[in-house]
Amino acid sequence: MFHFTFRRLLFLTITLTLASVSSAQDSAADPSGTWEWERSFNDFSMEFKLTLANDDSGKLGGSVTVNRDGNEGEPAKLDDVKLDGNKLTFSYTRTRGDNTFTVHYDGVVTGDSIDGTIKTRFGDNDREFEWSAKRTAKAGPSWTSLFDGKTLEGWERIGNENSKWVVSDGAMTATGPASMLVNTSGPYKNFRYRAECKISDGGNSGLYFRTTRRPGFSDGYEAQIDSTHTDPIRTGSLYGMCHVYKQLVKPDTWFTYELEVRDDIWRGREMTRIKITVDGNELFEYMDFEKTFKQGHFAFQHHDPGSIVHIRKVEVMPLAD
């Protein structure tokens, strides 16, 4: 009985270990960053630099730069970059003399290493090489979408039950009585944050950050959304702290709101920096020495029944503390 139990236990241990290894190998790797490797030939050497990063939509892309005998070439844009678990594939096209050829890469990402094969056809010759790259630099922080453009998944209405938040034409749209739409992820402390917004003529709304999980109008920082409302504090304002009275955006017009928020020290004093940008134009950087709101969630305000606000392309980029 003892021998059976021991063998059974040993079998289960080995099985679970192998399953764990297989699961780890199949889980999605992170190939973003800068990778370098070298290759020597009979009469020359080549140094390769591969740069991979996710674009604003989350799609992986990048370029390869070849340095031959100390002469750096132009970066070649990657085509058809794919990541399946930890298996990376991509290609790029180069021209040498009268020959244009495509180079295909296959590799397995393991931590800060990529190992695989390179295949190409130069002239009438098929060539295949091994390649082994090391990551020399991690990619910086990237944007993460908080709105899928189709549903309100990850968002919750807070306030009047008769207030309506719906998704229409790829945007979150609010009508009816006053309410808040809060994002359920977080809390966030230091970050860049952006969204495309549109407010109706006479409408009023707000982009809230570092707010509570169930916010009211006075909870958290508010970047005002207002083109022609009777409240003269317009889009671009940090409500209650730094106000803009000039109309920067016409009503019923899409614009991009972007914030950068981080705790910092200025002349020995702790404070929160809040930088506000509208349509690529940085308006100001406000320094809140009170550090009024420490961290929190994102939300959008629907101010009153006479307002209609539309929100789309909501993204966050967390920053280091």
N, C-alpha and C positions, 0 to 999 in steps of 0.2 A: 504493500500500500504506500509506503514512504517513497519507494522508487517511482511509482506511477505519478504520485503527486509532484515530485521534484521535476520529472521529465515534462509533465504537463505545464508546470510553472515556467520551466525553461523555454518551452515552445511558445508560450504566450508572451514571454518577455521579448524573445527574438522577433516574433510577429509584430508586436507593438512598436519595437524599435525601428524595424524596417518600414512600417507604415508611417511612423513619424518622419523618417528620412525622406520617404517618397513624397509626403505631404509638403515638407519644407522645400523640396526641389520643385514641386509643381506650383507652389504659391508664387504670386506675381513678384518679380524682382523689381528693383528700382535702378535703371541704367542711367539716370540723369547725371550729368556732370561732364568732366573732361577726362578723356582716356588717351594714353600714349603708348606707343610701341615702336620698335625699330626692326629693320630688315636689311641684311647685308647681302650684296651680290658680289660677283668676281671683281668688278672694277669700280663699284660705287656703293653707297649706302643710302637708305631712305628712312626718314623719321616721320611717323604718322601721328596726327592729333585728331581725335574724334570728339566732337561736342554734341551732346544729346540734351534736349530739354523739352518740356511740355509747353505748347503755346497756350494762349488765353482760353482756348476751347478744350484744353486737356489733351490734344493730339501730340504724340511724340514725333519730334523731328530733329534736324541738326545738320551738321556738315563734317566733311573730312578735309584736312589740310595736309599736303605732302611736302616735306622738306627734303630736297635731294642735294646731297653734298653741300649743305649749308644754305642753299637757295630755297626760300619758302615760296610755295606756289599759292595760287588763289584757292580759297575754300570751295569745295564742290558740294552743292546741296544734295542731301540724301533724298532718295526716292523710296516710296513704299516701305516705310519703317514699321515693323510689326514686333510686338512683344507678346509671346504666348507663354505664360508662366515665367520661367527664367530663360526661355529661348528667344534670342534676338535675331532678326533678319533685316537687312536693308541693302540698298544698292545705290550706285551713283555712276554717272557717265563722264568720261574724260576724253580729251582729244590730244593726241600726240602726233605731230607732223600731219600726214594725210589720213591717219587712222583715228576713228572714233570708236571707243569700246566701252562696255558696261562692266563694272566690277560688282560682284555679288558677295555679300558677307553673310555667314551663319555663325552664331556663337552662343555659348551658354554663360549666363551671368551668375557668378558665384561671389557674393560679397563685393569686393573691390577688384575683381578679376573677370575678364572675358576671354574664353578660349574657344577657337573654332577654325573654320576654313574660309578661304577666299577663292572664288572661282571667276575666271575671266577668259575672254577669247581675244587675242591680239593677232591681227592678220589671219593666218590660217591655223594658228596654234591655240589649242585649249590649254590653259594653265590653272594649276591649283596649288595653293600654299596654305600652310597653317599660320594662324595669327594668335598672339597672346598679349592682351592689353591690360594695363594697370590704371586704375582710376587715380588721377593726380589732383583732382579738385571736385568737390561736391557742388551740385547745382544749388543756386539760391532758392529762397522760398518761392512758391508758385501760387497762382490763383486757384481757388476752389469755388465751384458754383454752388449757391444755396437755393437756386430755383431751377427746376427742370424744364420750365417753359410749357408744361402740360397739366400739372396738378399742383395742389397746395400741400403736397407732402413735405413735411419739415416745417410747416407754418401753422399757427393756431390763432384764430380770432379771439380777442379778449374784449369784452364790453357788451354793448347792446345786441341782443340776439336777432334783432331785425336788420342789423347792419349786414350788408352782403359783400363778401369778397369772392370773386370768381376768376377763373382763368379764361381769357378770351384773346384769340390772335397772338398767343405766346406771351401775354402779359397778365399780371395780377391786377384786377380792377375792383375798386371799392365804390359802393353807392349806399344811400340810405343814411340812417342815424350814425352818430359818432362811434368809433371803435378803434382798436389797435390790432394789427396783424404782427405777431411776434414769431421770430425764428426759434425753433426749439433746440438748435445746437448751441454749443458754447458751455460756459461763459467765455468771452474773449476779453483780453486785456490790451495787448499791443497788436496793431494790425493796420493793414491797408484795406479799404472797403470801397466798393463802387457799385453803382446801380444806374440804370437808365430810367428816367422818370418823365411823366407828363401830367400836367395839372390843368383842369378846365378853367375857363374864363370865370373869375370870381371864386375859384376854388382855393382850398387851403389844406395842406398836408405837412408831414414832417418825416424825415429819416432819423430814426432814433438809434443810438448806440450806447453801449455800457448801461443798458436799461435792465429792469427786473424781468423775471420770467412772466409775471402777470402785470404789465405796466399800465399806469395811468398817464395822463398828459404831462405830469410834472416829474416823472421818473426817468432819469437818464439824460444824456446830452441829446439835443435836437438840432439837426440841420434843416432849416425851414424850406418848405416847398410852397411857393406863393408868388404868383405873377401879378394878380389884379384884385386880390381879396381886400376887404375893408381894413384888415390888419395891414399896416404899411410896411411891416418887416418882411422883406422879400427873400426869394431864393438866393442862397449863398450865405445866409446869416446863421450864426451859431446862437440859437434863440436864448435871449436873456443875458448874453455875454458879449457878443460882437455882432452888430447889426448892419445889414446892407439895405438901403432904401431905394436904390436905383433898380429898375427892372432889367435884369440880365437875360431873361428868357421870356419869350412871348407865351401866352396861354396856348394850350393844345399843341405844344411843340415838344418833341422829345429832346432831352438833354442828358448829359452824363454827369452825375455827382460822384466825386471821389474824395475820400478822406484818408488821412494818415494820422494815427493816434498812438502815442507811446509815452510812457512815463520816462522822465529824464531829470537831470539836475542842471540848474543854471545859476552860476555864481554861488554855489554852495547851497542852493535852495531846491528842494524837491518840487516838481511840478509835472503837469500833464501837457504835452504838446499836441495841439489839434490843428492840422493843416487842412484847409478846405479848397477844393478845386472844382470849377464848373466848366465843362466843355474844354478841358485842357488848360484853362487859365487859372493859375493859382491866385486866390483872392487874398488870403492872409494865413498867418500861423498864430493861433491864440495860445497863450501860456497860462494855464489854470493852476495857480499856486495853491489853491485850496484843494486840488485833486478831488473835486466834488463827487465824482463817481469813479469807483476804483476799477470795476470790471463789470461785465454783464452781457446781455443779449442784444440782438438787432431787432428792430421793429419798424413798422410804417404806421403812420397815423392817418385815420380818416376823420377829418375835423368836424364836419357838419353835413346835414342832408343836402345842402346846395353845392357840395363839392363832388367832383369825380376825379379820382387819381388813378394813374396807370403806372405799373412798375414792371421792369423786365431786366434780364441779365444782371442778377444780383450775385456778386462775387466777393470773397474775402481772401486775404493773404495774411495769415498769422505771422507776426514778427517776434523775434526773441525778446525775452524780458530784459 
